[in-house]
Amino acid sequence: MSGIFDLSGRTALITGSSMGIGLALARGLAQHGAAVVLNARNADRLEAAADELRGEGAEVSTACFDVTDGAAVRAAVGAIEATGPIDILINNAGMQFRTPLEDFPEDKWDALFETNVKSAFLVGQVVARAMIARGRGRIVNIASVQSELARPGIAPYTATKGAMRNLTRGMATDWARHGLQVNAIAPGYFKTPLNQALIDDPAFTDWLEKRTPAGRWGNVEELVGAAVFLSSDAASFVNGHTLHVDGGITASL
């Protein structure tokens, strides 16, 4: 493989990558030449995902650590960097909890911000320090259609994804001068384990198909092109941008 989308010789760390969007992005980057480091807290699930990608010919290693634990992040990133530089970071780890805002538990609010926002800050900061020293690097944060829009029952999640969009802008503002490109992908509604309850709800699927100009759920493989673009030389002057991959839902009333 050659050209501006070629990721050969680069190493990508993808957080929350034992399943769903993270695993799909890891597979896509590997198919474009990157060595990938999968991350999750569940060691068994993580190794199963790694074995799956190795069976497809990917160069894969694993890093089992909690992305919300600063000490664990520093130790894990240090161990990865000791074997070679992290050229690409995809901050994908995330969680969801649905309930009316007036009943939303405080502990779930805290867990959402820890997992969806703090993790991107912690991992991003540690990885960026090494990238800054080298004068290059790509960071891709996973935002959401909920960075722009809200639906009942997920106000705190919406707040975390709005924060992710602006954290991306802040990272780019601080780090672009050091040779880093920091951008975000904002998926619409995709068929993932996080959305399984919605997928299984015929009324929601009917609403979504009517609300989305493309008329359907997205498939996680359709996020790969955006991730490869933002991770590659093709995006060398793209910084602080949030790229919506949403079937047109944010473009239409």
C-alpha positions in Angstrom: 0.0 0.0 0.0 1.2 3.5 -0.8 0.0 7.0 -0.9 -1.3 9.6 1.6 -3.7 7.1 3.3 -1.0 4.6 3.9 -0.4 3.9 7.7 2.4 1.4 7.3 5.1 1.8 9.9 2.8 3.6 12.4 1.4 2.3 15.7 -2.1 3.2 16.8 -3.5 2.9 20.3 -7.3 2.6 20.3 -9.0 2.8 23.7 -12.2 0.8 24.3 -11.4 -1.5 21.4 -12.4 -5.0 22.4 -15.8 -4.6 20.6 -18.0 -2.2 18.7 -16.7 1.0 17.1 -13.2 0.6 18.7 -12.7 -2.8 17.3 -14.0 -1.8 13.9 -11.6 1.2 13.8 -8.7 -1.0 14.9 -9.4 -3.4 12.1 -9.6 -0.6 9.6 -6.4 1.0 10.6 -4.7 -2.4 10.5 -6.0 -3.0 7.0 -4.3 0.3 6.0 -0.9 -0.9 7.4 -0.9 0.3 11.0 0.2 -1.9 13.9 -2.6 -1.6 16.5 -2.7 -1.7 20.3 -6.1 -2.7 21.6 -7.2 -1.5 25.0 -10.0 -2.6 27.4 -10.5 -3.4 31.1 -11.7 -7.0 30.4 -8.6 -9.0 29.7 -10.5 -12.0 28.3 -12.5 -10.0 25.9 -9.5 -8.0 24.9 -7.4 -11.1 24.0 -10.4 -12.5 22.1 -10.5 -9.4 20.0 -6.8 -9.4 19.4 -6.8 -13.0 18.3 -9.7 -12.2 15.9 -7.6 -9.5 14.3 -4.4 -11.6 14.2 -6.4 -14.2 12.4 -7.0 -11.6 9.7 -3.3 -10.9 9.4 -3.1 -7.7 11.5 -0.2 -6.8 13.7 -1.8 -6.5 17.1 -0.8 -6.1 20.8 -2.9 -5.4 23.8 -2.8 -3.1 26.8 -5.3 -3.9 29.5 -5.8 -0.9 31.7 -8.4 1.5 33.1 -8.4 4.7 31.0 -10.0 6.6 33.9 -7.1 5.8 36.3 -4.3 8.3 35.8 -1.6 6.1 37.3 -2.6 3.1 35.2 -2.7 5.3 32.1 0.8 6.6 32.7 2.2 3.1 33.3 0.5 1.6 30.3 1.4 4.3 27.9 5.0 4.3 29.2 5.2 0.5 28.6 3.9 0.9 25.0 6.3 3.8 24.2 9.2 1.7 25.6 8.6 -0.7 22.6 8.0 2.0 20.0 6.3 5.4 19.5 2.5 5.8 19.5 1.9 7.6 16.3 -1.9 7.6 16.4 -4.3 7.7 19.4 -8.0 7.1 19.0 -9.9 8.0 22.2 -12.9 5.8 21.8 -13.7 4.5 25.3 -17.2 5.4 26.3 -20.4 4.4 28.1 -24.1 5.2 28.1 -26.8 5.3 30.7 -30.4 6.2 29.9 -33.0 7.6 32.3 -35.0 10.8 32.6 -32.8 13.7 33.8 -35.0 14.4 36.9 -34.2 10.9 38.0 -30.6 10.7 36.9 -28.3 9.2 39.6 -25.3 11.3 40.7 -23.0 8.2 40.5 -24.0 7.6 36.9 -23.3 11.3 36.0 -19.8 10.9 37.5 -19.2 7.6 35.7 -20.2 9.1 32.4 -17.8 12.0 32.7 -15.0 9.8 34.0 -15.3 7.4 31.1 -16.3 9.6 28.2 -14.3 12.8 29.0 -11.7 12.3 31.7 -10.3 9.2 29.9 -9.6 11.3 26.7 -7.9 13.9 28.8 -5.7 11.4 30.7 -4.7 9.3 27.7 -4.5 12.2 25.4 -2.2 14.2 27.7 0.3 11.4 28.3 0.4 10.3 24.7 0.7 13.9 23.5 3.8 14.6 25.7 5.7 12.0 23.7 4.2 13.2 20.4 5.2 16.7 21.2 8.8 15.6 21.9 8.9 13.9 18.4 7.1 16.9 16.7 4.3 14.7 15.2 1.2 12.7 16.0 -2.4 12.1 15.3 -5.2 12.1 17.9 -8.8 11.2 17.0 -11.5 11.7 19.6 -14.8 9.9 19.2 -17.5 12.5 19.7 -21.2 11.9 18.7 -24.2 13.2 16.9 -25.1 14.1 20.5 -22.3 16.7 20.4 -24.8 18.8 18.5 -28.3 17.3 19.3 -30.1 16.0 22.3 -32.8 13.4 23.0 -34.8 12.6 26.1 -33.2 10.5 28.7 -29.5 11.1 27.8 -28.8 14.7 28.8 -25.6 13.8 30.7 -24.3 11.7 27.8 -25.0 14.7 25.5 -23.1 16.9 27.9 -20.1 14.5 27.8 -20.1 14.5 24.0 -20.3 18.2 23.8 -17.3 18.3 26.1 -15.5 15.9 23.8 -16.0 18.2 20.8 -14.6 21.2 22.7 -11.8 19.2 24.2 -10.8 18.4 20.7 -10.7 22.1 19.8 -8.7 22.8 22.9 -6.2 20.0 22.2 -5.7 21.3 18.7 -5.3 24.8 19.9 -2.6 23.8 22.4 -0.8 21.2 20.4 -1.0 22.0 16.7 2.1 24.2 16.9 4.0 21.1 18.1 3.1 19.1 14.9 0.1 17.3 16.2 -3.3 17.0 14.4 -6.2 16.5 16.8 -9.7 16.0 15.4 -12.9 14.2 16.2 -15.3 11.8 14.6 -19.0 12.3 15.5 -20.9 9.1 14.6 -24.7 9.1 14.2 -26.7 6.1 15.2 -24.7 2.9 14.6 -25.3 -0.7 15.2 -23.2 -1.3 18.3 -23.5 -3.0 21.7 -24.0 0.4 23.3 -27.1 0.9 21.2 -28.5 -2.6 21.4 -31.5 -1.6 23.4 -32.4 1.0 20.7 -31.8 -1.5 17.9 -34.1 -3.9 19.6 -36.9 -1.3 19.8 -39.0 -1.3 16.6 -40.5 2.0 17.5 -37.1 3.7 17.8 -35.8 2.1 14.6 -38.8 3.3 12.8 -38.3 6.8 14.1 -34.6 6.7 13.3 -35.1 5.5 9.7 -37.6 8.4 9.1 -35.4 11.0 10.9 -32.2 10.1 9.1 -31.9 11.2 5.5 -30.0 8.0 4.6 -33.0 6.1 6.1 -31.1 3.5 8.1 -28.7 2.6 10.9 -25.0 3.0 10.2 -22.7 0.0 10.1 -19.5 0.4 12.2 -17.3 -0.3 9.1 -18.6 3.0 7.6 -16.5 4.9 10.3 -13.2 3.4 9.1 -12.7 5.9 6.2 -13.0 8.9 8.5 -10.6 7.4 11.0 -8.0 6.5 8.3 -8.3 9.9 6.8 -7.8 11.7 10.1 -4.9 9.4 11.1 -3.1 9.8 7.8 -1.0 12.3 5.9 -4.1 13.2 4.0 -5.2 15.3 7.1 -1.9 17.1 7.6 -3.6 20.5 7.8 -6.9 19.4 9.4 -7.0 20.4 13.0 -9.7 20.9 15.7 -12.3 19.6 13.3 -15.3 17.3 14.1 -16.3 15.1 11.2 -19.9 13.9 11.3 -20.5 10.4 10.0 -24.3 10.3 10.6 -26.2 9.6 7.4 -27.2 13.3 7.3 -29.1 13.5 10.6 -27.4 16.7 11.7 -28.0 18.3 8.3 -31.8 17.8 8.3 -34.8 18.9 10.4 
